[in-house]
C-alpha cells in the first residue's frame, strides 16, 4: 500500500501531466485553425488512438516544435512451470514525454529538450521477476516498486550540421549506448533485439547486474553529460560521464528504487561512471537500398569502490571467504570496468520485409562482479507474412555466466542445517516473440520464454535447493495515445 505522501505525489504528478497536455493542446488551436481542414482518417489508419486533436497536435509539432507522446504498455506473464512460483503476474507502464525543437519554439538553432515521466504499476511481489527468480528479468518494463517517477530530462545542443551533439541532464545509458544506431545524436532502436520482452535483450545483463544500484538505466537515470560526434557518415563515437549511483547517498536497501522512488534525487554520489562507444553503420538511411549493418565496440569504467564477491575481513582481522563467514566485511576493491561488442546485420531485403541477425558480447572482471561474461544473439523477421509489413517475428538466446568468485562463495557455504549451497554457474534465456501491428497506434505481442538454470541454478528463497527451469508465456499490448 502506498503512503499518503506517495498517493498524493501520484495524483499530483498525474494531474500535472494532463494539465500540461491540455495547455499544449490549447497553444496549438489557433495555428491549427489557420490551415485548410483535412479529412479525418479512420481510427484504424491514424498514428495515435486520440488522433490529431483537431489539428492541434500537428500544429504544435510543425509550428511550435512541441512533440507530445502518450503511451501505455500492459502485459501478463505466467510461469507455467519451474521458477519459484507458478502463477501469473501483471506489469504496466504509462509514458508521458515532451520533446521540443527550440529552433521552432524560440529560435534557438540546434537546441532541443526532452522529458519523460513513467507511471510504473505492478505487484511489488507478484511480478514476473520474483515469480521466476532469475538473474535476467522476463519483462523490460518491470520495476521493483510501483511508482510515478521522472525518468529522463535533458537539454541537447547540436553543431556543424548535426555532426556534433552535446546532451546534459538526467540521462539513461540504455537510451544512449548499445541498443540502437546513433545518428545526429539520437539513438534509434533498429536492432531486432528491441523486439524481445526479456530485459537482458536491452542493456546486456553484464552491465546493470554489475553496476551500483543497477546503474543509470531503466527505471533509473542520473545526472550526466553525453557527447556524440560523427567522423564520417558511417563512423561515429559516443562518450558520457554520469553520476555513479542513481539511488542517491547512503542507500543500503536491497531495493534501491525505495531510496529514489520518484526520480527526483538527482544523485551526485557513488563516484563517476565513464562510458564510450565507437559505431560503424552503413545503409541506415530509410532510402538506402543496401543491407543495413551496425557494428559497435564500447566500454565503461566506474570510479567508486566495489565489494569483493568472495573475500571479506572477519572480526579478528583475518581474510576469510564470505561463504565461511557471512558476517565478514567484504574487501573493497577500487574501480570496475567492462567491455562489449554489438553486431546487427541485415542479411536479406524484400519488397515489404527483411531479416536481421544480431549478436552481442560483454566482459567484466570476476573479483567484483556477479556476471563475468555474457553473450546473446538471434534474428528478427520484419514483415514475416504477406500483407503484414509492420509485424515482426523475433527469436533470441542469451547466455549469462556467473562469476567464478560468486560460485566459489556458494561452494564454501553451508546452511545452518548442514546442507551445502547449490553452486551457481550460468543462466540461459530463450525467447520467441511476435509483434502484431493491429493499427499504427496499437500492437499485440504474444511471447514465450524458457529460462534454463534461473539464478544460475540456485533457488533464491532457499540456496540449498536447485531451482527448476522456468517456462513463461505471456502477451503484451502497446497503445500510442
Secondary structure, DSSP 8 states (H G I E B T S, - for coil): ---HHHHHHHHHHHHHHHHHHHHHHHHHHHHHHTS-------TTTSSSTTTTGGGHHHHIIIII-EEEEEEEEEEEEEEEEEES---EEEEEEEEEEEEEEHHHHH--TTEEEEEEEEEEEE-SSSSHHHHHT-SS-S-TT--SS-EEEEEEEEEEEEETTTTEEEEEEEE-GGGTSSSSEEETTEEE--SGGGG--SGGGSS-HHHHTTSGGG-S-TT--EEEEEEEEESSSSEEEEEEEEES-TT-TT---SSGGGTSTTS------S-EEEEEEEEEEES-STT--S--EEEEEEEEEEEEEEEEEEEEE-TTS-EEETTT-TTSEEEEEEEEEEEEEEEEEEEEE-SS-EEEEEEEEEEE-STT-SEEEEEEEEEEEET-BTTBTT-EEEEEEEEEEE-HHHHHHHHH-B-TTS-B-----EEEEEEEEEEEEEETTEEEEEEEEEEESGGGGB-SS-TTSB-EEEEEEEEEEEEE-
